[in-house]
Amino acid sequence: MDKNIVLIGFMGTGKSAIGQRLARKLGLSFVDTDREIEELTGKSIPMLFKNYGEKRFRSEEKLLVARLGKRRNQVIACGGGTVLEPENREILQRNGVLIWVDAEPEDVFRRVRRKRQKRPLLKKGLTLEQVHRMMEKRKPYYEGADFRINTSRSSIEDVVNLIINKLEERSHEDGQS
């Protein structure tokens, strides 16, 4: 494959864990956009939001996506809001296969509640209904992906194998066109 594998989706769906394992299994480099932004700025995501606001974070994210879009053969785990920006989505699609990593709202709620301090868009009194509303609001941005994988009832290894199978099927179909 001469393209990037780009994992998009809501926070808490498993993009980073899946991306790391997928990259290792395929022998590709792995980039987590949130971790990369922290490295580049020298600040944690919560500190960026607190000190400079979401606008600054999205600006850093946009610059990073522009750089990543020029590379090939990497697995990219995007922050949940990366593809809300049309230009980011376009850049990532141009040189990548977009995979929507999804999960049931109940599972996302359970996963993100444990890491709330690392999630600047989450409030202290987070409810399942709020997570559900946020997921529904972002759904149209994720639906443009090449395919969708639900992580609610599968292990990381099973999801990785499913992604590899789907990529192989896609490659086979492209080769026969």
N, CA, C and O of each residue as an XYZ file, in Angstrom:
708
protein
N       0.857     -1.184      0.000
C       0.000      0.000      0.000
C       0.894      1.235      0.000
O       1.846      1.340      0.773
N       0.566      2.146     -0.870
C       1.374      3.353     -1.007
C       0.659      4.567     -0.416
O       0.999      5.711     -0.717
N      -0.326      4.302      0.420
C      -1.102      5.383      1.028
C      -0.970      5.314      2.540
O      -0.444      4.350      3.096
N      -1.455      6.352      3.181
C      -1.536      6.349      4.632
C      -2.815      5.638      5.053
O      -3.791      5.594      4.305
N      -2.796      5.095      6.231
C      -3.998      4.537      6.844
C      -4.364      5.530      7.931
O      -3.610      5.725      8.884
N      -5.530      6.160      7.784
C      -5.915      7.266      8.649
C      -7.126      6.848      9.491
O      -8.202      6.578      8.957
N      -6.937      6.800     10.792
C      -8.003      6.426     11.719
C      -8.673      7.693     12.226
O      -8.039      8.546     12.848
N      -9.977      7.798     11.947
C     -10.756      8.946     12.405
C     -11.885      8.438     13.286
O     -12.210      7.251     13.262
N     -12.480      9.327     14.056
C     -13.604      8.935     14.891
C     -13.586      9.682     16.211
O     -12.657     10.433     16.510
N     -14.613      9.464     16.978
C     -14.808     10.143     18.248
C     -13.759      9.686     19.257
O     -13.209      8.591     19.144
N     -13.490     10.541     20.245
C     -12.566     10.180     21.324
C     -13.053      8.914     22.024
O     -14.255      8.673     22.125
N     -12.122      8.124     22.496
C     -12.471      6.943     23.276
C     -12.882      5.731     22.459
O     -13.369      4.748     23.018
N     -12.695      5.783     21.156
C     -13.075      4.629     20.331
C     -11.917      3.659     20.129
O     -12.118      2.547     19.639
N     -10.708      4.070     20.500
C      -9.560      3.167     20.428
C      -8.588      3.452     19.295
O      -7.756      2.605     18.969
N      -8.677      4.629     18.690
C      -7.836      4.939     17.520
C      -6.345      4.801     17.817
O      -5.612      4.217     17.020
N      -5.893      5.322     18.935
C      -4.458      5.290     19.249
C      -3.959      3.869     19.497
O      -2.941      3.463     18.937
N      -4.651      3.129     20.312
C      -4.233      1.753     20.615
C      -4.265      0.890     19.357
O      -3.348      0.106     19.111
N      -5.311      1.037     18.573
C      -5.443      0.276     17.331
C      -4.350      0.702     16.344
O      -3.721     -0.140     15.702
N      -4.136      2.001     16.233
C      -3.137      2.522     15.303
C      -1.744      2.023     15.613
O      -1.005      1.642     14.705
N      -1.374      2.021     16.882
C      -0.044      1.540     17.279
C       0.138      0.078     16.888
O       1.160     -0.301     16.314
N      -0.848     -0.723     17.200
C      -0.759     -2.166     16.913
C      -0.779     -2.421     15.410
O      -0.044     -3.274     14.910
N      -1.623     -1.679     14.689
C      -1.724     -1.826     13.236
C      -0.399     -1.460     12.567
O       0.081     -2.186     11.696
N       0.185     -0.348     12.970
C       1.460      0.097     12.401
C       2.551     -0.945     12.650
O       3.328     -1.276     11.755
N       2.593     -1.447     13.866
C       3.598     -2.461     14.213
C       3.436     -3.705     13.342
O       4.409     -4.248     12.819
N       2.194     -4.140     13.199
C       1.914     -5.364     12.429
C       2.233     -5.188     10.948
O       2.660     -6.137     10.290
N       2.028     -3.977     10.417
C       2.272     -3.728      8.995
C       3.679     -3.183      8.725
O       4.060     -3.003      7.568
N       4.444     -2.924      9.775
C       5.793     -2.385      9.608
C       5.797     -0.945      9.119
O       6.690     -0.536      8.378
N       4.802     -0.182      9.534
C       4.691      1.224      9.141
C       4.972      2.122     10.334
O       4.937      1.672     11.479
N       5.249      3.386     10.065
C       5.416      4.328     11.171
C       4.031      4.724     11.686
O       3.041      4.653     10.958
N       3.979      5.135     12.936
C       2.721      5.507     13.585
C       2.800      6.944     14.069
O       3.796      7.362     14.660
N       1.734      7.694     13.810
C       1.629      9.065     14.296
C       0.282      9.239     14.977
O      -0.760      8.967     14.380
N       0.299      9.687     16.210
C      -0.909     10.074     16.923
C      -0.909     11.601     16.891
O      -0.021     12.226     17.471
N      -1.881     12.205     16.229
C      -1.838     13.663     16.029
C      -1.828     14.417     17.354
O      -1.122     15.418     17.478
N      -2.580     13.973     18.331
C      -2.583     14.670     19.622
C      -1.206     14.609     20.292
O      -0.709     15.619     20.790
N      -0.594     13.418     20.303
C       0.736     13.289     20.909
C       1.768     14.110     20.137
O       2.662     14.710     20.733
N       1.642     14.134     18.818
C       2.583     14.894     17.992
C       2.463     16.394     18.283
O       3.472     17.097     18.345
N       1.242     16.879     18.460
C       1.039     18.293     18.790
C       1.641     18.603     20.159
O       2.251     19.655     20.349
N       1.469     17.694     21.102
C       2.075     17.896     22.424
C       3.597     17.978     22.306
O       4.235     18.813     22.948
N       4.163     17.112     21.489
C       5.617     17.103     21.289
C       6.089     18.398     20.635
O       7.083     18.989     21.058
N       5.375     18.832     19.609
C       5.765     20.031     18.863
C       5.652     21.312     19.701
O       6.490     22.208     19.602
N       4.609     21.382     20.521
C       4.367     22.607     21.292
C       5.017     22.580     22.679
O       5.203     23.618     23.313
N       5.355     21.378     23.131
C       5.904     21.251     24.475
C       4.845     21.418     25.556
O       5.170     21.640     26.723
N       3.583     21.312     25.169
C       2.471     21.457     26.116
C       1.465     20.320     25.924
O       1.273     19.826     24.813
N       0.830     19.919     27.019
C      -0.208     18.897     26.921
C      -1.434     19.505     26.231
O      -1.603     20.724     26.203
N      -2.266     18.654     25.690
C      -3.489     19.132     25.033
C      -4.349     19.934     26.028
O      -4.805     21.026     25.688
N      -4.581     19.417     27.251
C      -5.371     20.221     28.195
C      -4.752     21.597     28.476
O      -5.475     22.583     28.622
N      -3.412     21.665     28.551
C      -2.762     22.960     28.796
C      -2.911     23.884     27.589
O      -3.116     25.087     27.754
N      -2.811     23.337     26.382
C      -3.014     24.151     25.174
C      -4.413     24.767     25.185
O      -4.580     25.959     24.931
N      -5.408     23.941     25.481
C      -6.788     24.429     25.522
C      -6.956     25.486     26.611
O      -7.566     26.532     26.388
N      -6.407     25.196     27.789
C      -6.581     26.100     28.920
C      -5.891     27.442     28.683
O      -6.475     28.496     28.933
N      -4.653     27.402     28.205
C      -3.862     28.626     28.062
C      -4.101     29.382     26.757
O      -3.971     30.605     26.716
N      -4.447     28.663     25.696
C      -4.542     29.309     24.391
C      -5.877     29.113     23.682
O      -6.179     29.816     22.717
N      -6.673     28.163     24.155
C      -7.988     27.943     23.568
C      -7.993     26.925     22.435
O      -6.950     26.539     21.908
N      -9.194     26.509     22.082
C      -9.360     25.504     21.043
C      -8.867     25.995     19.689
O      -8.362     25.210     18.886
N      -9.013     27.292     19.436
C      -8.598     27.832     18.142
C      -7.100     27.592     17.892
O      -6.706     27.206     16.792
N      -6.288     27.816     18.896
C      -4.840     27.593     18.759
C      -4.555     26.113     18.526
O      -3.729     25.752     17.688
N      -5.254     25.259     19.284
C      -5.058     23.817     19.109
C      -5.401     23.407     17.686
O      -4.642     22.671     17.056
N      -6.541     23.876     17.167
C      -6.970     23.513     15.807
C      -5.985     24.043     14.763
O      -5.796     23.420     13.718
N      -5.369     25.170     15.035
C      -4.367     25.729     14.134
C      -3.136     24.819     14.085
O      -2.612     24.533     13.008
N      -2.684     24.371     15.243
C      -1.551     23.446     15.316
C      -1.893     22.134     14.592
O      -1.068     21.566     13.876
N      -3.116     21.682     14.797
C      -3.589     20.441     14.181
C      -3.582     20.562     12.647
O      -3.176     19.637     11.944
N      -4.031     21.700     12.152
C      -4.091     21.940     10.712
C      -2.689     21.940     10.094
O      -2.485     21.366      9.025
N      -1.730     22.576     10.759
C      -0.347     22.586     10.280
C       0.234     21.166     10.246
O       0.924     20.788      9.299
N      -0.055     20.400     11.281
C       0.436     19.026     11.354
C      -0.163     18.176     10.235
O       0.556     17.429      9.572
N      -1.466     18.284     10.023
C      -2.135     17.499      8.972
C      -1.541     17.832      7.609
O      -1.352     16.936      6.785
N      -1.249     19.090      7.361
C      -0.642     19.490      6.084
C       0.701     18.779      5.886
O       1.011     18.337      4.779
N       1.495     18.668      6.952
C       2.771     17.955      6.865
C       2.581     16.460      6.673
O       3.241     15.837      5.842
N       1.663     15.889      7.459
C       1.439     14.439      7.387
C       0.882     14.029      6.023
O       1.169     12.936      5.535
N       0.096     14.896      5.419
C      -0.509     14.598      4.122
C       0.499     14.468      3.000
O       0.173     13.948      1.933
N       1.708     14.928      3.218
C       2.756     14.841      2.194
C       3.540     13.530      2.305
O       4.308     13.184      1.407
N       3.347     12.821      3.384
C       4.070     11.568      3.606
C       3.224     10.380      3.148
O       2.033     10.511      2.864
N       3.872      9.228      3.087
C       3.185      7.990      2.689
C       3.537      6.861      3.661
O       4.489      6.946      4.437
N       2.738      5.818      3.585
C       3.003      4.581      4.326
C       3.136      4.781      5.829
O       4.104      4.338      6.448
N       2.151      5.452      6.399
C       2.115      5.621      7.844
C       0.689      5.393      8.328
O      -0.271      5.548      7.574
N       0.571      5.031      9.572
C      -0.733      4.930     10.221
C      -0.883      6.194     11.054
O      -0.027      6.514     11.878
N      -1.985      6.909     10.828
C      -2.233      8.161     11.532
C      -3.503      8.013     12.369
O      -4.576      7.728     11.836
N      -3.376      8.205     13.667
C      -4.548      8.242     14.552
C      -4.857      9.717     14.790
O      -4.088     10.430     15.434
N      -5.990     10.158     14.263
C      -6.374     11.567     14.363
C      -7.155     11.837     15.637
O      -7.874     10.974     16.139
N      -7.003     13.039     16.144
C      -7.846     13.484     17.236
C      -9.295     13.484     16.759
O      -9.552     13.582     15.559
N     -10.227     13.376     17.674
C     -11.647     13.268     17.330
C     -12.186     14.401     16.478
O     -13.121     14.197     15.704
N     -11.615     15.591     16.604
C     -12.130     16.739     15.861
C     -11.347     17.084     14.603
O     -11.685     18.051     13.920
N     -10.318     16.326     14.285
C      -9.458     16.648     13.147
C     -10.239     16.806     11.846
O     -10.018     17.762     11.103
N     -11.142     15.881     11.569
C     -11.844     15.916     10.277
C     -13.045     16.866     10.273
O     -13.772     16.925      9.282
N     -13.264     17.601     11.349
C     -14.324     18.612     11.349
C     -13.933     19.766     10.429
O     -14.796     20.481      9.920
N     -12.652     19.939     10.221
C     -12.118     20.963      9.320
C     -12.063     20.371      7.909
O     -11.315     19.423      7.671
N     -12.847     20.918      6.968
C     -12.891     20.342      5.602
C     -11.518     20.223      4.940
O     -11.253     19.247      4.239
N     -10.657     21.193      5.154
C      -9.325     21.132      4.544
C      -8.516     19.954      5.080
O      -7.803     19.300      4.318
N      -8.615     19.676      6.372
C      -7.928     18.518      6.952
C      -8.435     17.228      6.318
O      -7.649     16.362      5.935
N      -9.745     17.114      6.215
C     -10.359     15.912      5.644
C      -9.872     15.695      4.209
O      -9.530     14.579      3.821
N      -9.847     16.770      3.435
C      -9.422     16.699      2.039
C      -7.962     16.248      1.930
O      -7.635     15.389      1.111
N      -7.098     16.820      2.744
C      -5.674     16.458      2.733
C      -5.487     14.998      3.105
O      -4.730     14.280      2.452
N      -6.170     14.560      4.145
C      -6.024     13.179      4.608
C      -6.569     12.182      3.585
O      -6.000     11.103      3.416
N      -7.659     12.527      2.904
C      -8.248     11.635      1.894
C      -7.386     11.542      0.642
O      -7.319     10.493      0.001
N      -6.738     12.624      0.305
C      -5.941     12.681     -0.923
C      -4.877     11.594     -0.943
O      -4.613     11.001     -1.990
N      -4.278     11.334      0.184
C      -3.162     10.402      0.245
C      -3.393      9.317      1.297
O      -2.441      8.778      1.861
N      -4.659      9.000      1.556
C      -4.901      8.017      2.599
C      -6.221      7.296      2.465
O      -7.130      7.734      1.761
N      -6.299      6.191      3.152
C      -7.535      5.445      3.296
C      -8.076      5.812      4.672
O      -7.426      5.563      5.687
N      -9.269      6.406      4.705
C      -9.859      6.832      5.976
C     -10.719      5.720      6.553
O     -11.594      5.173      5.883
N     -10.450      5.400      7.803
C     -11.194      4.362      8.508
C     -11.855      5.006      9.713
O     -11.186      5.552     10.590
N     -13.181      4.935      9.741
C     -13.953      5.467     10.858
C     -13.959      4.419     11.965
O     -14.588      3.369     11.834
N     -13.262      4.710     13.045
C     -13.237      3.838     14.215
C     -14.355      4.319     15.125
O     -14.320      5.440     15.634
N     -15.341      3.464     15.323
C     -16.559      3.837     16.038
C     -16.770      2.906     17.232
O     -16.141      1.852     17.329
N     -17.648      3.302     18.122
C     -18.030      2.480     19.272
C     -19.401      2.943     19.746
O     -19.849      4.035     19.399
N     -20.049      2.128     20.523
C     -21.343      2.487     21.088
C     -21.149      3.615     22.108
O     -20.143      3.632     22.817
N     -22.100      4.560     22.192
C     -21.966      5.676     23.133
C     -21.698      5.230     24.575
O     -20.947      5.889     25.294
N     -22.297      4.135     24.994
C     -22.093      3.638     26.359
C     -20.632      3.255     26.589
O     -20.072      3.508     27.656
N     -20.029      2.645     25.580
C     -18.623      2.250     25.697
C     -17.707      3.465     25.684
O     -16.749      3.534     26.455
N     -17.999      4.419     24.812
C     -17.216      5.657     24.764
C     -17.312      6.375     26.110
O     -16.300      6.819     26.652
N     -18.523      6.487     26.645
C     -18.746      7.149     27.932
C     -17.897      6.508     29.028
O     -17.229      7.198     29.798
N     -17.935      5.189     29.083
C     -17.181      4.451     30.097
C     -15.675      4.682     29.916
O     -14.960      4.889     30.896
N     -15.195      4.650     28.676
C     -13.765      4.811     28.410
C     -13.278      6.233     28.708
O     -12.233      6.401     29.337
N     -14.010      7.249     28.271
C     -13.523      8.623     28.432
C     -13.699      9.145     29.849
O     -12.970     10.042     30.271
N     -14.648      8.600     30.582
C     -14.825      9.035     31.970
C     -13.575      8.790     32.796
O     -13.246      9.558     33.700
N     -12.884      7.702     32.470
C     -11.653      7.356     33.200
C     -10.524      8.335     32.900
O      -9.628      8.513     33.725
N     -10.557      8.974     31.725
C      -9.458      9.859     31.306
C      -9.944     11.289     31.090
O      -9.389     12.015     30.266
N     -10.960     11.691     31.814
C     -11.577     12.993     31.610
C     -10.587     14.150     31.715
O     -10.707     15.121     30.968
N      -9.613     14.072     32.624
C      -8.668     15.167     32.789
C      -7.799     15.361     31.547
O      -7.231     16.437     31.358
N      -7.687     14.340     30.698
C      -6.895     14.447     29.474
C      -7.754     14.849     28.280
O      -7.235     15.001     27.174
N      -9.036     15.022     28.480
C      -9.967     15.331     27.399
C     -10.557     16.725     27.620
O     -11.556     16.866     28.326
N      -9.954     17.749     27.029
C     -10.370     19.130     27.327
C     -11.789     19.483     26.901
O     -12.347     20.457     27.405
N     -12.386     18.728     25.995
C     -13.749     19.055     25.574
C     -14.804     18.435     26.487
O     -16.000     18.649     26.287
N     -14.373     17.675     27.479
C     -15.324     17.026     28.377
C     -15.460     17.811     29.677
O     -14.477     18.290     30.243
N     -16.671     17.925     30.122
C     -16.964     18.627     31.371
C     -16.943     17.643     32.535
O     -17.021     16.430     32.344
N     -16.837     18.189     33.741
C     -16.789     17.333     34.929
C     -18.039     16.472     35.101
O     -17.926     15.293     35.437
N     -19.199     17.022     34.882
C     -20.439     16.283     35.087
C     -20.921     15.588     33.831
O     -22.126     15.510     33.589
N     -20.004     15.085     33.034
C     -20.320     14.446     31.765
C     -21.382     13.363     31.929
O     -21.302     12.525     32.827
N     -22.377     13.398     31.044
C     -23.421     12.374     31.064
C     -23.377     11.560     29.779
O     -22.809     11.983     28.772
N     -23.980     10.400     29.835
C     -24.080      9.546     28.652
C     -24.834     10.277     27.544
O     -24.473     10.163     26.373
N     -25.859     11.016     27.897
C     -26.642     11.762     26.907
C     -25.774     12.807     26.191
O     -25.915     13.007     24.984
N     -24.889     13.464     26.924
C     -23.996     14.447     26.299
C     -23.043     13.772     25.310
O     -22.808     14.291     24.219
N     -22.500     12.626     25.688
C     -21.621     11.880     24.784
C     -22.396     11.486     23.532
O     -21.899     11.629     22.415
N     -23.605     10.993     23.725
C     -24.440     10.586     22.593
C     -24.695     11.774     21.653
O     -24.591     11.634     20.435
N     -25.023     12.922     22.210
C     -25.275     14.117     21.385
C     -24.024     14.558     20.632
O     -24.087     14.906     19.453
N     -22.882     14.538     21.327
C     -21.632     14.923     20.678
C     -21.287     13.965     19.532
O     -20.827     14.392     18.473
N     -21.512     12.682     19.754
C     -21.223     11.694     18.707
C     -22.146     11.895     17.507
O     -21.706     11.815     16.360
N     -23.399     12.149     17.768
C     -24.356     12.374     16.670
C     -24.004     13.622     15.870
O     -24.126     13.641     14.645
N     -23.571     14.654     16.566
C     -23.210     15.908     15.907
C     -22.009     15.721     14.968
O     -21.939     16.344     13.909
N     -21.078     14.866     15.364
C     -19.876     14.652     14.557
C     -20.031     13.558     13.508
O     -19.206     13.446     12.602
N     -21.056     12.770     13.623
C     -21.261     11.634     12.721
C     -21.152     12.001     11.232
O     -20.492     11.271     10.493
N     -21.763     13.088     10.760
C     -21.655     13.416      9.326
C     -20.218     13.629      8.847
O     -19.916     13.408      7.674
N     -19.343     14.052      9.739
C     -17.948     14.280      9.369
C     -17.173     12.967      9.235
O     -16.212     12.877      8.471
N     -17.602     11.961      9.983
C     -16.932     10.669      9.950
C     -17.462      9.778      8.819
O     -16.768      8.874      8.355
N     -18.681     10.042      8.389
C     -19.320      9.168      7.400
C     -18.645      9.165      6.035
O     -18.924      8.290      5.214
N     -17.771     10.118      5.780
C     -17.060     10.148      4.504
C     -15.895      9.174      4.446
O     -15.186      9.122      3.441
N     -15.686      8.405      5.499
C     -14.577      7.454      5.541
C     -14.781      6.345      4.513
O     -15.899      6.094      4.063
N     -13.693      5.696      4.156
C     -13.750      4.586      3.203
C     -14.467      3.375      3.795
O     -15.166      2.655      3.082
N     -14.296      3.154      5.080
C     -15.095      2.143      5.778
C     -15.100      2.413      7.276
O     -14.338      3.233      7.787
N     -15.985      1.695      7.960
C     -16.263      1.917      9.381
C     -16.047      0.625     10.157
O     -16.445     -0.454      9.718
N     -15.415      0.750     11.306
C     -15.154     -0.394     12.183
C     -15.689     -0.050     13.568
O     -15.374      1.010     14.108
N     -16.491     -0.933     14.144
C     -17.005     -0.719     15.493
C     -16.136     -1.507     16.471
O     -15.903     -2.702     16.286
N     -15.664     -0.827     17.508
C     -14.734     -1.441     18.464
C     -15.412     -1.922     19.748
O     -14.740     -2.419     20.651
N     -16.726     -1.780     19.837
C     -17.405     -2.078     21.098
C     -17.304     -3.533     21.534
O     -17.154     -3.806     22.725
N     -17.379     -4.442     20.626
C     -17.419     -5.855     21.009
C     -16.238     -6.654     20.479
O     -16.329     -7.870     20.310
N     -15.140     -5.974     20.221
C     -13.972     -6.650     19.653
C     -12.713     -6.248     20.400
O     -12.608     -5.142     20.929
N     -11.769     -7.163     20.429
C     -10.469     -6.845     21.024
C      -9.689     -5.983     20.036
O     -10.031     -5.905     18.856
N      -8.649     -5.345     20.530
C      -7.797     -4.536     19.663
C      -7.238     -5.406     18.535
O      -7.225     -5.000     17.373
N      -6.785     -6.590     18.889
C      -6.206     -7.499     17.887
C      -7.229     -7.868     16.813
O      -6.894     -7.921     15.630
N      -8.472     -8.121     17.220
C      -9.518     -8.442     16.242
C      -9.794     -7.268     15.313
O      -9.992     -7.455     14.113
N      -9.809     -6.056     15.868
C     -10.045     -4.859     15.057
C      -8.899     -4.666     14.070
O      -9.130     -4.363     12.899
N      -7.673     -4.839     14.537
C      -6.503     -4.706     13.664
C      -6.590     -5.704     12.508
O      -6.365     -5.338     11.354
N      -6.915     -6.956     12.812
C      -7.027     -7.975     11.764
C      -8.153     -7.657     10.787
O      -8.018     -7.887      9.585
N      -9.252     -7.133     11.294
C     -10.367     -6.747     10.428
C      -9.954     -5.612      9.489
O     -10.287     -5.629      8.304
N      -9.242     -4.644     10.014
C      -8.768     -3.534      9.177
C      -7.829     -4.059      8.088
O      -7.950     -3.675      6.925
N      -6.903     -4.929      8.462
C      -5.971     -5.492      7.476
C      -6.740     -6.237      6.390
O      -6.434     -6.098      5.206
N      -7.736     -7.026      6.786
C      -8.550     -7.749      5.798
C      -9.269     -6.795      4.864
O      -9.305     -7.018      3.654
N      -9.838     -5.738      5.412
C     -10.559     -4.761      4.581
C      -9.602     -4.044      3.626
O      -9.949     -3.785      2.474
N      -8.412     -3.728      4.100
C      -7.417     -3.079      3.248
C      -6.971     -4.017      2.120
O      -6.785     -3.586      0.982
N      -6.803     -5.294      2.446
C      -6.429     -6.270      1.420
C      -7.538     -6.428      0.383
O      -7.267     -6.489     -0.816
N      -8.792     -6.493      0.850
C      -9.933     -6.574     -0.072
C      -9.961     -5.359     -0.991
O     -10.155     -5.482     -2.200
N      -9.769     -4.211     -0.410
C      -9.790     -2.971     -1.184
C      -8.659     -2.965     -2.222
O      -8.864     -2.576     -3.372
N      -7.489     -3.391     -1.809
C      -6.339     -3.429     -2.703
C      -6.597     -4.404     -3.854
O      -6.267     -4.120     -5.006
N      -7.185     -5.548     -3.529
C      -7.519     -6.550     -4.540
C      -8.543     -6.004     -5.527
O      -8.405     -6.187     -6.737
N      -9.576     -5.332     -5.007
C     -10.604     -4.734     -5.877
C     -10.007     -3.659     -6.758
O     -10.334     -3.580     -7.942
N      -9.132     -2.825     -6.202
C      -8.497     -1.751     -6.984
C      -7.625     -2.338     -8.097
O      -7.538     -1.779     -9.190
N      -6.987     -3.461     -7.807
C      -6.114     -4.096     -8.783
C      -6.869     -4.719     -9.943
O      -6.307     -4.909    -11.022
N      -8.156     -5.043     -9.726
C      -8.957     -5.669    -10.779
C      -9.736     -4.684    -11.599
O     -10.353     -5.061    -12.595
N      -9.725     -3.404    -11.200
C     -10.485     -2.398    -11.927
C      -9.870     -2.084    -13.254
O     -10.392     -1.251    -13.995
